[in-house]
Amino acid sequence: MDSPVTTAVLAAARAAKDAQPALARLHRGAKDQLLLAMAAALVERAEEIVGANARDLAAADDAGMAPGLRDRLALDPERVATISQQLRDAAALPDPVGEVIRGSVLDNGLELREVRVPMGVIGMVYEARPNVTVDAAGLALKAGSAVVLRGGSAALHSNTALIGVLRDVLAAHELPADLIVGIDEHGRDGVDVLMRARGLVDVLIPRGGAGLIRRVVENSLVPVIETGTGKTHVLVDASADLDQAVAIVANAKLQRIGVCNALETLLVHRDIAAQALPRLAAPLAAAGVRLHADERAAALLPSGPDVVAATAEDWDTEYLALELAVAVVDDLDAALAHIRAHSTGHTESILTRDLTSQQRFLAEVDSAVVMANASTRFSDGGEFGFGAEIGISTQKLHARGPMGLREITASKWLVVGQGQVRP
């Protein structure tokens, strides 16, 4: 006999699957109006949402949640307004559903078209990020899919409030509220059930820490699009413009520390290290960043409590905090080898004025997003013009990098004939 959690989660997934055809029938204008109404409702009910979030923040403080994770969890009226704007941005984007990917007419007269279609039901598993609740729901709806959301116990009250607002808008538009369902109340057991809901859920997207992603990838019976952790690197090459490098490194690390595209490892070419490291470190030290430095980097940095010896674990740690691993590398080859050994395949950037080094870096680094002379913080669906993103995929099948609307659709072939039979 199924447990109550199994029964509840499967019922939620089945309800989403049953609701999805109602959305698939909507034209773009109706979907856009729905998203705009949701954006307005979030702003109108911001006080209610922030109040629910305060309960989650109080529990997080009692539990000693790390500052970077707490920052991801926190909502205020300004952040609610930002989240609502993501829905408006998604409404302004072209509708991918029905887009012709390719087509032809065969010699026998058969007309072929491959078109984008809704995925169906998308399952999202993520941690303590209420903005993902809205981003995922909005993008899924625009792409014609229902969504099952599991945002973690740390954001239970925030997610419940947000989903409640979105479901109320669906009902007001005479659409099934079960196009958006949440299963946070069922905890980790609910995730286990969701991972086995093959046939009800079409794709599962985990978004969070390495442990969560690994658990879903290794145990899910539902197809998974893997979003990786962000062990991001910036290489300050020998020819880098130092004024530019100081600004980029500070932005990549400090603009928002608790996000996957924040800088976690800084590599500095040995030919410029003596000149560059003190300048690069100054704004970081002023912000309270602790540097985990290798022996050569430590010798060039001002001594003090904010500089500690790097350990082997530091090269593989996504800090999401005021911590940064720093190493001096002999040359571009050494930098590329370090990145190959320790990158999670998310985002890497080179700061250089040497076109040959830039081209090698862009060609040889095997990450979802590879940059030159730009902050890693630009590795984001919104910054790329996709509107809100549902995650950054670090796998190589179907979707890679920031995932917007097109990345969460499937396709099907339409074949139109005039009575042809196969000889």
C-alpha positions as CSV (number, residue, x, y, z in Angstrom):
1,M,0.0,0.0,0.0
2,D,1.4,3.4,-0.9
3,S,2.4,5.8,1.8
4,P,0.5,9.1,2.3
5,V,3.4,11.0,0.7
6,T,3.5,8.8,-2.3
7,T,-0.3,9.1,-2.8
8,A,-0.2,12.9,-2.4
9,V,2.8,13.5,-4.7
10,L,1.5,11.2,-7.4
11,A,-1.9,12.9,-7.2
12,A,-0.3,16.3,-7.6
13,A,1.7,15.2,-10.6
14,R,-1.4,13.6,-12.2
15,A,-3.4,16.7,-11.6
16,A,-0.7,18.8,-13.3
17,K,-0.7,16.3,-16.3
18,D,-4.5,16.5,-16.5
19,A,-4.4,20.3,-16.4
20,Q,-1.7,20.8,-19.1
21,P,-3.9,20.4,-22.2
22,A,-5.9,23.4,-21.2
23,L,-2.7,25.5,-21.4
24,A,-1.5,23.9,-24.6
25,R,-4.6,25.2,-26.3
26,L,-3.9,28.8,-25.4
27,H,-2.5,31.2,-28.0
28,R,0.4,33.5,-27.2
29,G,-1.7,36.5,-26.4
30,A,-3.6,34.7,-23.7
31,K,-0.5,33.3,-22.1
32,D,1.2,36.7,-22.1
33,Q,-1.9,38.3,-20.4
34,L,-1.7,35.5,-17.8
35,L,1.9,36.2,-17.0
36,L,1.3,40.0,-16.8
37,A,-1.6,39.3,-14.4
38,M,0.6,37.2,-12.3
39,A,3.3,39.9,-12.2
40,A,0.7,42.4,-11.0
41,A,-0.7,40.1,-8.4
42,L,2.8,39.5,-6.9
43,V,3.3,43.2,-6.5
44,E,-0.2,43.7,-5.1
45,R,0.4,40.9,-2.5
46,A,4.0,41.7,-1.8
47,E,3.3,42.4,1.9
48,E,1.8,38.9,2.3
49,I,4.7,37.3,0.5
50,V,7.4,39.2,2.5
51,G,5.6,38.3,5.7
52,A,5.7,34.6,4.8
53,N,9.4,34.9,3.9
54,A,10.1,36.4,7.3
55,R,9.0,33.2,8.9
56,D,11.5,31.3,6.7
57,L,14.3,33.8,7.5
58,A,13.7,33.5,11.2
59,A,14.0,29.7,11.0
60,A,17.1,30.1,8.8
61,D,18.7,32.4,11.4
62,D,17.9,29.9,14.2
63,A,19.5,27.1,12.1
64,G,22.6,29.2,11.4
65,M,22.2,29.3,7.6
66,A,25.2,30.5,5.7
67,P,25.1,34.1,4.6
68,G,25.1,33.3,0.9
69,L,22.3,30.9,1.2
70,R,20.3,33.3,3.4
71,D,20.7,36.0,0.8
72,R,19.2,33.6,-1.8
73,L,16.3,33.0,0.5
74,A,15.5,36.6,1.5
75,L,12.7,38.6,-0.1
76,D,11.7,42.2,0.3
77,P,9.4,44.4,-1.7
78,E,12.2,45.3,-4.1
79,R,13.0,41.7,-4.8
80,V,9.4,40.8,-5.2
81,A,9.2,43.6,-7.8
82,T,12.2,42.2,-9.5
83,I,10.7,38.7,-9.6
84,S,7.5,40.1,-11.0
85,Q,9.5,41.9,-13.7
86,Q,10.9,38.5,-14.8
87,L,7.3,37.5,-15.6
88,R,6.8,40.7,-17.7
89,D,10.1,40.0,-19.5
90,A,9.0,36.4,-20.3
91,A,5.6,37.8,-21.6
92,A,7.5,40.0,-24.0
93,L,9.5,37.1,-25.5
94,P,8.4,35.2,-28.6
95,D,6.3,32.1,-28.0
96,P,8.5,29.1,-28.9
97,V,5.5,26.7,-29.2
98,G,4.7,26.1,-32.8
99,E,8.0,27.4,-34.1
100,V,9.1,25.5,-37.2
101,I,12.6,24.2,-36.5
102,R,13.1,22.7,-40.0
103,G,11.1,21.2,-42.8
104,S,11.2,19.9,-46.3
105,V,9.2,18.3,-49.1
106,L,10.2,14.7,-50.0
107,D,10.5,13.5,-53.5
108,N,7.3,11.6,-53.0
109,G,5.4,14.9,-52.1
110,L,5.2,14.3,-48.3
111,E,5.5,17.6,-46.4
112,L,7.6,17.4,-43.3
113,R,7.9,20.0,-40.5
114,E,9.6,19.7,-37.1
115,V,7.9,22.0,-34.7
116,R,8.4,23.0,-31.1
117,V,5.8,21.7,-28.6
118,P,5.3,21.9,-24.9
119,M,7.4,19.5,-22.8
120,G,4.2,18.5,-20.9
121,V,4.9,18.5,-17.1
122,I,8.2,19.9,-15.8
123,G,9.4,18.9,-12.3
124,M,11.7,21.4,-10.5
125,V,13.7,20.4,-7.4
126,Y,15.6,23.3,-5.9
127,E,16.8,24.8,-2.6
128,A,15.8,27.9,-0.7
129,R,15.4,30.2,-3.7
130,P,11.9,31.6,-3.9
131,N,12.6,33.5,-7.1
132,V,13.0,30.1,-8.8
133,T,9.4,29.3,-7.9
134,V,8.2,32.2,-10.0
135,D,10.8,31.9,-12.7
136,A,10.1,28.2,-13.2
137,A,6.3,28.6,-13.2
138,G,6.3,31.6,-15.5
139,L,8.7,30.0,-18.1
140,A,6.9,26.7,-18.0
141,L,3.5,28.3,-18.6
142,K,4.8,30.4,-21.5
143,A,6.3,27.3,-23.0
144,G,3.0,25.5,-22.6
145,S,3.9,23.1,-19.7
146,A,2.5,22.5,-16.3
147,V,5.0,22.5,-13.4
148,V,5.5,20.6,-10.2
149,L,7.7,22.6,-7.7
150,R,9.7,21.3,-4.8
151,G,11.6,24.3,-3.4
152,G,12.8,22.9,-0.1
153,S,11.7,23.1,3.5
154,A,13.8,26.2,4.2
155,A,11.5,28.2,1.8
156,L,8.3,26.4,2.7
157,H,6.3,29.5,3.7
158,S,7.7,31.7,1.0
159,N,6.9,29.2,-1.8
160,T,3.5,28.4,-0.4
161,A,2.6,32.1,-0.6
162,L,4.1,32.6,-4.0
163,I,2.4,29.5,-5.5
164,G,-0.9,30.6,-3.8
165,V,-0.8,33.9,-5.6
166,L,0.0,32.3,-9.0
167,R,-2.8,29.6,-8.6
168,D,-5.3,32.4,-7.7
169,V,-4.5,34.1,-11.0
170,L,-4.9,30.9,-12.9
171,A,-8.3,30.4,-11.3
172,A,-9.3,34.0,-12.1
173,H,-8.5,33.3,-15.8
174,E,-10.7,30.2,-15.7
175,L,-7.6,27.9,-16.0
176,P,-6.9,24.8,-13.9
177,A,-5.0,25.9,-10.8
178,D,-3.1,22.6,-10.9
179,L,-1.0,23.9,-13.8
180,I,1.2,24.9,-10.9
181,V,1.5,22.6,-7.9
182,G,3.9,22.6,-5.0
183,I,5.0,19.6,-3.0
184,D,7.3,21.3,-0.4
185,E,5.2,20.0,2.5
186,H,6.2,16.4,1.6
187,G,9.9,16.9,2.2
188,R,12.7,14.7,0.9
189,D,10.3,11.7,0.7
190,G,8.3,13.8,-1.8
191,V,11.4,14.3,-4.0
192,D,11.9,10.5,-4.0
193,V,8.4,10.0,-5.2
194,L,8.7,12.7,-7.8
195,M,11.9,11.1,-9.2
196,R,9.8,7.9,-9.8
197,A,6.8,9.6,-11.4
198,R,7.8,8.5,-14.9
199,G,4.8,8.9,-17.2
200,L,3.4,11.7,-15.1
201,V,6.4,14.0,-15.2
202,D,8.2,14.5,-18.5
203,V,11.4,16.0,-17.3
204,L,13.0,16.8,-13.9
205,I,15.4,19.8,-13.5
206,P,17.4,19.9,-10.2
207,R,18.8,23.3,-9.3
208,G,20.9,23.7,-6.1
209,G,24.0,22.3,-4.4
210,A,26.1,19.4,-5.6
211,G,24.5,16.9,-3.2
212,L,21.0,17.7,-4.4
213,I,21.9,17.5,-8.1
214,R,23.9,14.3,-7.7
215,R,21.0,12.7,-5.8
216,V,18.5,13.5,-8.5
217,V,20.8,12.6,-11.4
218,E,21.8,9.2,-9.9
219,N,18.3,8.1,-8.7
220,S,15.7,9.6,-11.0
221,L,13.6,7.4,-13.3
222,V,12.3,10.6,-14.9
223,P,14.6,12.1,-17.6
224,V,16.8,14.8,-16.0
225,I,18.4,18.0,-17.3
226,E,21.4,18.5,-15.1
227,T,22.2,22.0,-13.8
228,G,25.6,22.0,-12.2
229,T,27.2,23.8,-9.3
230,G,29.2,26.9,-10.1
231,K,32.9,26.4,-9.4
232,T,33.7,29.4,-11.7
233,H,37.2,30.6,-12.6
234,V,38.7,33.8,-13.8
235,L,42.1,33.8,-15.3
236,V,44.1,37.1,-15.2
237,D,46.4,36.6,-18.2
238,A,49.9,38.2,-18.5
239,S,48.5,40.8,-20.9
240,A,45.4,41.7,-19.0
241,D,44.4,45.4,-18.5
242,L,44.8,45.6,-14.7
243,D,42.4,48.4,-14.2
244,Q,39.8,46.4,-16.1
245,A,40.8,43.2,-14.2
246,V,40.4,44.8,-10.8
247,A,36.8,45.9,-11.7
248,I,35.8,42.6,-13.2
249,V,37.2,40.4,-10.4
250,A,35.5,42.5,-7.8
251,N,32.2,42.4,-9.6
252,A,32.4,38.7,-10.3
253,K,33.0,37.9,-6.6
254,L,31.1,40.7,-4.8
255,Q,28.1,41.7,-6.9
256,R,26.2,38.9,-5.3
257,I,28.0,36.2,-3.5
258,G,25.3,33.5,-3.1
259,V,24.7,32.7,-6.8
260,C,26.1,30.0,-9.1
261,N,27.9,32.4,-11.4
262,A,29.8,34.2,-8.7
263,L,33.6,33.9,-8.9
264,E,35.1,31.1,-6.8
265,T,38.7,30.6,-8.1
266,L,41.0,33.3,-9.3
267,L,44.0,32.3,-11.4
268,V,46.8,34.8,-12.1
269,H,49.6,34.4,-14.6
270,R,53.0,34.4,-12.9
271,D,54.4,37.2,-15.2
272,I,51.8,39.7,-13.9
273,A,51.2,38.2,-10.4
274,A,53.5,40.5,-8.4
275,Q,51.9,43.6,-9.9
276,A,48.4,42.3,-10.1
277,L,47.6,40.4,-6.9
278,P,47.9,43.3,-4.4
279,R,45.6,45.4,-6.6
280,L,43.1,42.6,-7.2
281,A,43.0,41.8,-3.5
282,A,42.4,45.3,-2.2
283,P,38.7,45.6,-3.0
284,L,38.2,42.0,-2.0
285,A,39.8,42.6,1.4
286,A,37.8,45.8,1.9
287,A,34.6,43.7,1.5
288,G,35.8,41.0,3.9
289,V,36.7,38.3,1.5
290,R,39.0,35.6,2.9
291,L,41.6,34.4,0.3
292,H,42.6,30.8,0.2
293,A,45.9,31.3,-1.5
294,D,48.5,28.8,-2.8
295,E,52.1,29.3,-1.7
296,R,53.1,31.6,-4.6
297,A,50.0,33.7,-4.3
298,A,50.3,34.0,-0.5
299,A,53.9,35.3,-0.9
300,L,52.6,38.2,-3.0
301,L,49.6,39.1,-0.9
302,P,49.5,41.3,2.2
303,S,49.8,39.0,5.2
304,G,46.9,39.0,7.7
305,P,43.9,36.9,8.9
306,D,42.2,37.3,5.5
307,V,44.8,35.2,3.7
308,V,45.0,31.5,4.5
309,A,46.8,28.6,3.0
310,A,44.8,26.9,0.3
311,T,44.0,23.2,0.8
312,A,43.3,20.6,-1.9
313,E,39.6,20.9,-1.1
314,D,39.6,24.6,-1.9
315,W,40.1,24.1,-5.6
316,D,36.8,22.1,-5.7
317,T,34.7,24.2,-3.3
318,E,31.7,26.3,-4.4
319,Y,31.9,28.8,-1.4
320,L,28.8,30.9,-2.0
321,A,30.4,33.1,0.6
322,L,33.0,35.8,1.1
323,E,35.7,33.2,0.3
324,L,37.9,32.9,-2.8
325,A,40.6,30.4,-3.9
326,V,43.6,32.1,-5.5
327,A,46.5,30.5,-7.4
328,V,49.4,31.7,-9.5
329,V,49.8,29.7,-12.7
330,D,52.9,29.5,-14.9
331,D,51.2,30.0,-18.2
332,L,48.0,29.5,-20.2
333,D,48.6,25.8,-20.4
334,A,48.8,25.5,-16.7
335,A,45.6,27.5,-16.3
336,L,43.7,25.4,-18.8
337,A,44.9,22.2,-17.0
338,H,43.7,23.6,-13.6
339,I,40.3,24.5,-15.0
340,R,40.0,21.0,-16.6
341,A,40.8,19.4,-13.3
342,H,38.5,21.5,-11.1
343,S,35.7,23.1,-13.1
344,T,32.1,22.0,-12.8
345,G,31.5,23.1,-16.4
346,H,29.5,26.2,-15.5
347,T,31.3,29.4,-16.4
348,E,34.9,30.5,-16.9
349,S,36.5,33.8,-18.0
350,I,39.9,35.0,-19.3
351,L,41.0,38.6,-18.9
352,T,43.6,39.3,-21.6
353,R,44.6,41.6,-24.4
354,D,46.3,38.8,-26.3
355,L,44.0,37.6,-29.1
356,T,45.8,34.2,-29.4
357,S,45.3,33.5,-25.7
358,Q,41.7,34.6,-25.9
359,Q,40.9,32.3,-28.8
360,R,42.7,29.3,-27.2
361,F,40.8,29.9,-24.0
362,L,37.4,30.2,-25.7
363,A,38.1,27.1,-27.8
364,E,39.6,24.8,-25.3
365,V,37.7,25.4,-22.1
366,D,34.8,22.9,-22.0
367,S,32.2,24.7,-19.9
368,A,28.6,25.8,-20.7
369,V,29.6,29.5,-20.8
370,V,33.1,30.7,-21.7
371,M,34.0,34.4,-21.6
372,A,36.7,36.8,-22.4
373,N,37.1,40.2,-20.6
374,A,33.8,40.0,-18.9
375,S,32.5,39.2,-15.4
376,T,31.1,35.7,-14.8
377,R,28.0,37.4,-13.4
378,F,26.8,37.8,-16.9
379,S,26.3,34.0,-17.2
380,D,22.5,34.4,-16.7
381,G,19.4,33.9,-18.8
382,G,18.1,37.3,-18.1
383,E,21.4,38.9,-19.1
384,F,21.5,36.8,-22.3
385,G,18.1,38.2,-23.2
386,F,16.1,35.0,-22.6
387,G,13.9,36.6,-19.9
388,A,13.9,34.5,-16.7
389,E,15.9,31.3,-16.8
390,I,14.9,28.0,-15.4
391,G,18.6,27.1,-14.7
392,I,22.0,26.8,-16.2
393,S,22.6,23.4,-17.7
394,T,26.1,22.0,-17.4
395,Q,25.3,18.8,-19.4
396,K,25.7,18.4,-23.1
397,L,22.4,16.8,-24.2
398,H,19.4,18.8,-25.4
399,A,20.3,22.1,-23.5
400,R,23.5,23.7,-22.3
401,G,24.1,27.0,-20.6
402,P,21.2,29.3,-19.5
403,M,17.9,27.6,-20.2
404,G,15.2,29.9,-21.5
405,L,11.9,29.1,-23.3
406,R,13.3,27.1,-26.2
407,E,15.4,24.9,-23.9
408,I,12.2,23.7,-22.1
409,T,10.3,22.7,-25.1
410,A,10.3,19.4,-27.0
411,S,9.6,18.9,-30.7
412,K,7.5,16.7,-32.9
413,W,7.3,15.9,-36.6
414,L,4.3,16.9,-38.6
415,V,3.8,14.9,-41.8
416,V,1.2,15.9,-44.4
417,G,0.5,13.7,-47.4
418,Q,-1.9,13.3,-50.3
419,G,-2.5,9.6,-50.0
420,Q,1.1,8.4,-50.3
421,V,1.9,4.8,-49.4
422,R,5.4,3.4,-48.8
423,P,6.4,1.0,-51.7
